[in-house]
Amino acid sequence: MTKERPHLGWVRFITILAGFFTVLAILSTWVDRQVFDTQEWGDTSLKLLQNPEIQQQVATYAVDELYANVDVQGELAKGLDELNSNLGDTLAGPLAGAARQGADNLALRALENDKVQSAWQSANIAAHQTLIDVIEDKGEFTSTSEGQVELKLKPLIIEIADQVGLGDQARDKIPDSVGNVKIVESKELSQVQTVAQLIHGLALVSGLLALVLIALAVWLSPGYRWLTLFWLSVALILAALIVLVLRSVAGNVLVPELADPDIQPAAHAAWDIATELLKSVAWGVIWLAVVLLVVAWVIAPTKPSGKVREFLAVPFGQYPAATFSLLGLAAFIFLIMGAGDGREFLIRLVIVLMAGAGFWFFRRQIMLEFPDADYSGLREFGERTRDKAKNAWAGRPKNIQMPKLGGKDGDGGAPGGASQPEAETAVLGSTPAASEESRLDQLEKLGKLKDAGILDDEEFAAEKKRILGGD
């Protein structure tokens, strides 16, 4: 076993290690993108606000802050006093209560407005940029300052106040501190910096390590690389499934633990949206594993795989320039898709280099295996398939007769529904002595039945003997 599969123990250990680092890479990449990518954060925040459950909670919060800081009843009383001094105090209270109920509905409608959603997204982007400045020691706040990172929602509250008709009062009376949601306290900044920077580096290192371990496992398994690729594919799929299960379990455990019952629907929606990127990265790993499974099957020592290699030996052997040009174009497109992120581009570049080396060795191997490969084997396969189909069609049953239902006199059916034998069959079935001319006619008809495929050789010989023998 040692001679047949060298380094088998090391290959198994490296395969398990590659799966472990894949889990780390998926999780750290998700956290890294959410923490460091401001555009990703802004897009996610917009998706959050577009969710109906979250819209309900944001609308309730914004209206609560508006009514807590603006004397709606007093403002209504002033307006009524200008019309009639006796109506102000009497109607202001009921109108304020009615306005409070209407404000909730107006706030929900307002949150569907592009202008309000833009204000929400801008507030989240501003808060995220401040968080990045804190983590990277840029801008006003650092780990040694007394500042804090806040999500400023006052512009959103004022936009909703405009929808309710209290925009001017909200601008004048709502202080700047209203609507500020604290994200990071100043005393926590140092811890946030340490953890975030650790994740920032782990996302790149773990991804590169996983790829290097995959390449190392394949390199150390000459003679059974197809089997190593198969188990590496299984390890990658298991790693991605573990992440997907963790996402589901964490959402079901953390949300009820951290959120009050009345806001749990919105919290579940927020978790699903915020972890959508995590799900996307995990599925990307699964598709990569599927590609490795296909490669493992192609290089496996089986007859169908050998036929595929023989087929691929033609373009790789006779048209290498065109073949590698197409592969290079596909690699270029793959790289361009990750050009927006330096770390993702580096990961993609390593994948392209590994794939290029793999194709080079694959071409070398199939040229040794099929030095004179051409498409004659494919043509022969097509001809054999066609001949088998023709033989199967020629050997199909031809004398199957469907029963006649409801036969009547005058339409070929016997009385009582019994079908009469066909004319030619009736002639063959007759037994009276026939003249020489009659026998010739019967033999001629018998030959036609054989040519039509109605009679096989054995039946033809028996009928011919009967006609000639007269018995």
C-alpha positions in Angstrom: 0.0 0.0 0.0 2.9 2.3 0.8 4.4 1.8 -2.7 1.0 2.1 -4.5 0.0 5.2 -2.6 3.0 7.1 -1.3 2.5 9.7 1.5 -1.0 8.5 2.1 -1.0 9.4 5.8 0.2 12.9 5.1 -2.3 13.4 2.2 -5.2 12.4 4.5 -4.0 14.8 7.2 -3.5 17.7 4.7 -7.0 17.0 3.3 -8.6 17.4 6.7 -6.5 20.5 7.4 -7.6 22.0 4.1 -11.2 21.5 5.1 -10.6 23.2 8.5 -9.0 26.2 6.9 -11.8 26.4 4.4 -14.3 26.8 7.2 -12.1 29.6 8.7 -11.8 31.2 5.2 -15.5 31.3 4.6 -16.4 32.8 8.0 -13.5 35.3 8.1 -14.2 36.4 4.5 -17.8 37.1 5.4 -16.9 39.1 8.5 -14.1 40.9 6.7 -16.4 42.0 3.8 -19.1 43.2 6.2 -16.6 45.1 8.4 -14.2 46.6 5.9 -16.3 47.0 2.7 -18.3 50.2 3.1 -20.2 49.6 -0.1 -21.2 46.1 1.0 -22.4 47.6 4.3 -24.4 50.3 2.5 -26.0 47.8 0.2 -26.9 45.5 3.1 -28.4 48.3 5.1 -30.6 49.2 2.1 -31.8 45.6 1.8 -32.6 45.7 5.5 -34.8 48.8 5.2 -36.6 47.3 2.3 -37.7 44.3 4.4 -41.4 44.8 5.7 -40.6 43.6 9.2 -37.7 45.9 9.6 -39.6 48.8 8.1 -42.2 48.4 10.8 -39.6 48.6 13.6 -37.8 51.5 12.0 -41.0 53.4 11.5 -42.1 52.8 15.1 -38.7 54.0 16.4 -38.7 57.1 14.2 -42.2 58.2 15.1 -41.5 57.6 18.8 -38.5 59.8 18.6 -40.5 62.5 16.7 -43.3 62.6 19.3 -40.9 62.5 22.2 -39.1 65.6 21.0 -41.9 67.6 19.3 -45.0 68.8 21.2 -47.5 67.6 18.5 -50.5 68.5 20.7 -49.1 72.0 21.4 -48.4 72.6 17.8 -51.9 71.6 16.8 -53.3 73.8 19.5 -51.4 76.8 18.2 -52.7 76.2 14.7 -56.3 75.8 15.9 -56.1 78.9 18.1 -55.3 80.9 15.0 -58.6 79.8 13.5 -60.7 79.8 16.6 -59.5 80.5 20.2 -62.1 78.2 21.6 -61.2 75.1 19.6 -57.5 74.9 20.3 -57.5 73.2 23.7 -60.6 71.2 22.9 -59.5 69.5 19.7 -55.8 69.4 20.0 -55.7 66.3 22.2 -57.9 64.1 20.0 -56.3 65.3 16.9 -52.8 64.6 18.3 -53.8 61.0 19.1 -55.3 60.6 15.6 -52.2 62.1 14.1 -50.1 59.6 16.1 -52.0 56.7 14.6 -51.8 58.2 11.1 -48.1 59.0 11.6 -47.3 55.2 11.9 -48.9 54.5 8.5 -47.3 57.6 7.0 -43.9 56.5 8.3 -44.3 53.1 6.7 -45.2 54.7 3.4 -42.3 57.1 3.8 -39.8 54.3 4.3 -40.8 53.0 0.8 -39.8 56.3 -0.7 -36.5 56.5 -2.5 -35.5 59.7 -0.7 -36.0 58.3 2.7 -34.2 55.0 1.8 -31.3 57.1 0.5 -31.1 59.0 3.8 -31.0 55.6 5.7 -28.3 54.3 3.4 -26.3 57.5 3.8 -26.5 57.3 7.6 -25.3 53.7 7.6 -22.4 54.4 5.1 -21.3 57.4 7.2 -21.4 55.3 10.4 -19.5 52.5 8.7 -16.8 54.8 7.3 -16.3 56.2 10.8 -16.0 52.6 12.1 -13.3 51.9 9.4 -11.5 55.1 10.4 -11.5 53.9 14.0 -10.2 50.5 13.2 -7.5 51.7 10.9 -6.6 54.7 13.2 -7.7 57.3 10.7 -9.7 60.4 11.0 -11.0 62.0 14.1 -11.4 59.0 16.4 -8.6 56.6 17.4 -8.1 54.0 20.1 -6.8 56.7 22.5 -9.6 59.2 21.9 -12.7 59.6 23.9 -15.0 59.3 20.9 -17.6 56.7 19.9 -19.1 55.4 16.7 -22.7 56.2 16.2 -25.4 55.6 13.6 -27.1 59.0 13.1 -30.8 58.6 12.2 -31.9 62.2 12.7 -32.1 62.9 8.9 -34.4 59.9 8.6 -36.6 61.1 11.4 -36.8 64.6 9.8 -37.7 63.0 6.4 -40.6 61.1 8.1 -41.6 64.4 9.9 -41.9 66.0 6.5 -44.3 63.3 5.5 -46.4 63.8 8.6 -46.4 67.6 8.2 -44.1 68.4 11.1 -40.9 68.9 9.3 -40.2 72.5 10.3 -40.9 71.8 14.0 -38.7 68.7 13.9 -35.8 70.6 12.4 -36.1 73.3 15.1 -36.7 71.3 18.1 -35.1 67.9 17.7 -31.5 68.1 19.1 -28.6 66.5 17.2 -28.3 63.8 19.8 -31.7 62.4 19.0 -31.7 59.3 16.8 -28.0 58.5 17.5 -27.5 54.7 17.8 -24.2 53.9 19.5 -22.3 51.2 17.7 -19.0 51.2 19.6 -18.2 52.9 22.9 -14.9 54.7 23.3 -13.7 52.2 25.9 -14.3 49.3 23.5 -12.4 50.8 20.6 -9.1 49.0 21.4 -10.8 45.6 21.5 -12.7 46.3 18.3 -9.5 47.3 16.5 -7.7 44.1 17.7 -10.4 41.7 16.7 -11.2 43.4 13.4 -7.6 43.6 12.3 -7.2 39.9 13.3 -10.1 38.9 11.1 -8.9 41.3 8.3 -5.6 39.2 8.1 -7.3 35.9 8.8 -9.6 36.2 5.7 -6.6 36.3 3.4 -4.2 34.0 5.2 -6.8 31.2 5.7 -7.9 31.3 2.1 -4.4 31.1 0.7 -3.5 28.3 3.2 -6.5 26.3 2.0 -5.4 26.6 -1.6 -1.8 25.8 -0.8 -2.8 22.7 1.2 -5.0 21.5 -1.8 -2.1 21.9 -4.1 0.3 20.1 -1.7 -2.1 17.2 -1.2 -2.4 16.7 -5.0 1.4 17.0 -5.4 2.1 14.3 -2.8 -0.2 11.7 -4.3 1.3 10.5 -7.6 -0.6 7.5 -8.9 -3.8 8.3 -7.1 -4.3 12.0 -7.6 -7.8 11.4 -8.9 -8.7 9.9 -5.5 -7.1 12.8 -3.6 -9.1 15.3 -5.7 -12.2 13.3 -4.8 -11.6 13.5 -1.1 -10.6 17.1 -1.3 -13.9 17.8 -3.0 -15.7 16.0 -0.2 -13.8 18.0 2.4 -14.7 21.3 0.7 -18.4 20.4 0.5 -18.5 19.4 4.1 -16.8 22.7 5.1 -19.4 24.7 3.2 -22.2 22.6 4.7 -20.9 23.2 8.2 -20.9 26.9 7.6 -24.5 26.8 6.2 -25.6 24.8 9.2 -23.9 27.2 11.6 -25.7 30.1 9.9 -29.1 28.5 10.4 -28.4 27.3 14.0 -26.9 30.6 15.1 -29.9 32.5 13.7 -32.3 30.3 15.6 -30.3 30.6 18.8 -29.0 34.1 18.9 -32.0 36.0 17.7 -34.4 34.7 20.4 -31.7 35.3 23.0 -30.8 38.9 22.0 -34.1 40.3 20.7 -37.3 40.9 22.5 -40.3 38.8 21.3 -42.1 41.7 19.7 -39.1 42.5 17.4 -38.0 38.9 16.7 -39.5 38.8 13.2 -37.5 41.9 12.2 -34.4 40.4 13.9 -34.7 37.2 12.0 -35.1 39.1 8.8 -32.0 41.2 9.6 -30.0 38.0 10.3 -31.0 36.4 7.0 -30.1 39.6 5.0 -26.8 40.2 6.9 -25.7 36.6 6.4 -26.7 36.4 2.7 -23.0 37.1 1.8 -22.0 34.2 4.0 -24.3 31.9 2.2 -23.0 33.1 -1.2 -19.4 32.4 -0.2 -20.3 28.9 1.0 -22.0 28.1 -2.2 -19.0 29.4 -4.1 -16.9 26.8 -2.3 -19.4 24.1 -3.2 -19.2 24.9 -6.9 -15.4 24.9 -6.7 -15.7 21.4 -5.1 -18.0 20.3 -8.0 -15.3 21.4 -10.5 -12.7 19.3 -8.6 -15.1 16.3 -8.7 -15.3 16.6 -12.5 -11.5 16.8 -12.8 -11.1 13.8 -10.5 -13.5 11.8 -12.8 -11.7 12.8 -15.9 -8.3 11.7 -14.7 -9.6 8.5 -13.0 -8.3 5.1 -14.3 -11.7 4.1 -15.7 -12.7 3.2 -19.3 -15.2 6.1 -19.7 -12.7 8.6 -18.3 -10.1 7.2 -20.7 -12.4 7.9 -23.6 -12.9 11.5 -22.4 -9.1 11.9 -22.1 -8.7 10.5 -25.6 -11.2 13.0 -26.9 -9.4 15.9 -25.1 -6.0 14.8 -26.4 -7.0 16.0 -29.8 -7.4 19.8 -29.0 -4.6 19.7 -26.4 -2.3 17.9 -28.7 -3.1 19.1 -32.2 -4.4 22.6 -31.4 -2.6 23.7 -28.2 -2.4 27.4 -29.0 -6.1 27.7 -29.6 -7.0 25.5 -26.6 -4.8 27.5 -24.2 -6.0 30.8 -25.6 -9.6 29.9 -24.8 -8.5 28.8 -21.3 -6.6 32.0 -20.9 -9.6 34.1 -21.9 -11.7 32.3 -19.3 -9.0 32.9 -16.7 -8.9 36.6 -17.6 -12.7 36.9 -17.2 -12.4 35.1 -13.8 -9.7 37.5 -12.6 -11.6 40.6 -13.8 -14.7 39.6 -11.8 -12.6 40.0 -8.6 -10.7 43.1 -9.6 -12.6 45.3 -7.2 -11.1 43.8 -4.1 -7.4 43.3 -3.7 -7.6 40.3 -1.4 -10.2 38.5 -3.6 -8.2 39.3 -6.7 -5.1 37.6 -5.0 -7.1 34.5 -4.1 -8.4 34.3 -7.7 -4.9 34.8 -9.1 -3.7 31.8 -7.0 -6.6 29.7 -8.3 -5.7 30.6 -11.9 -2.0 29.8 -11.4 -3.0 26.4 -9.8 -5.4 25.7 -12.7 -2.8 26.6 -15.3 -0.2 24.3 -13.8 -2.8 21.5 -13.6 -3.8 21.9 -17.3 -0.1 21.8 -18.3 0.5 18.6 -16.4 -2.8 17.2 -17.8 -1.7 17.9 -21.3 1.6 16.2 -20.7 0.0 13.1 -19.4 -2.6 12.7 -22.1 0.0 13.2 -24.8 2.0 10.3 -23.3 -1.2 8.3 -23.0 -2.6 9.1 -26.5 0.2 10.4 -28.7 -1.6 9.7 -31.9 -5.1 10.6 -30.8 -7.6 11.8 -33.4 -11.4 11.8 -33.8 -11.4 8.4 -35.6 -12.4 6.8 -32.3 -15.3 9.2 -31.9 -16.4 8.4 -35.5 -16.2 4.7 -34.8 -18.2 5.1 -31.7 -20.8 7.0 -33.6 -20.9 4.3 -36.3 -21.3 1.5 -33.7 -24.1 3.4 -32.0 -25.8 3.9 -35.3 -25.5 0.2 -36.3 -26.9 -0.9 -32.9 -29.8 1.4 -33.3 -30.5 0.1 -36.8 -30.3 -3.5 -35.7 -32.6 -2.8 -32.7 -35.1 -1.2 -35.1 -34.9 -4.0 -37.6 -35.4 -6.6 -34.9 -38.6 -5.0 -33.5 -41.8 -7.1 -33.4 -43.6 -6.6 -36.8 -46.6 -9.0 -36.7 -48.4 -7.7 -33.6 -52.1 -7.4 -34.4 -54.4 -5.2 -32.4 -57.7 -6.8 -31.6 -60.7 -5.5 -33.5 -63.5 -4.2 -31.2 -67.1 -4.1 -32.1 -66.9 -5.8 -35.5 -70.0 -5.7 -37.7 -71.0 -7.4 -40.9 -69.8 -5.6 -44.0 -66.8 -3.9 -42.4 -64.4 -6.8 -42.2 -65.7 -8.0 -38.8 -67.3 -11.3 -38.3 -70.8 -11.5 -36.8 -70.8 -11.3 -33.1 -67.6 -9.2 -33.0 -65.2 -12.1 -34.0 -62.6 -11.0 -36.4 -62.0 -12.9 -39.6 -58.4 -13.9 -40.7 -56.7 -11.8 -43.3 -57.0 -13.0 -46.9 -53.4 -14.0 -47.3 -53.3 -15.9 -44.1 -56.6 -17.6 -45.0 -55.0 -18.8 -48.3 -52.0 -20.2 -46.4 -54.4 -21.8 -43.9 -56.4 -23.6 -46.6 -55.7 -27.4 -47.0 -57.6 -28.5 -50.1 -55.5 -30.1 -52.9 -54.2 -27.4 -55.2 -53.1 -27.5 -58.8 -49.6 -26.7 -59.9 -50.6 -23.1 -60.8 -52.3 -22.7 -57.4 -49.2 -23.8 -55.6 -47.1 -21.3 -57.5 -49.5 -18.5 -56.5 -49.3 -19.6 -52.8 -45.5 -19.7 -53.0 -45.4 -16.3 -54.5 -47.6 -14.9 -51.7 -45.5 -16.8 -49.2 -42.3 -15.0 -50.5 -44.0 -11.6 -50.2 -45.0 -12.3 -46.6 -41.4 -13.3 -45.8 -40.0 -10.2 -47.5 -42.4 -8.0 -45.5 -41.1 -9.5 -42.3 -44.4 -11.1 -41.3 -42.9 -14.6 -41.5 -39.4 -15.5 -40.2 -37.2 -18.1 -41.8 -38.5 -21.0 -39.7 -42.1 -20.2 -40.4 -41.4 -19.6 -44.1 -39.7 -23.1 -44.4 -42.6 -24.8 -42.7 -45.2 -23.2 -44.9 -43.2 -23.9 -48.0 -42.9 -27.6 -47.1 -46.6 -27.8 -46.4 -47.6 -26.3 -49.7 -45.2 -28.4 -51.7 -46.0 -31.6 -49.8 -49.7 -31.0 -49.9 -50.2 -32.1 -46.3 
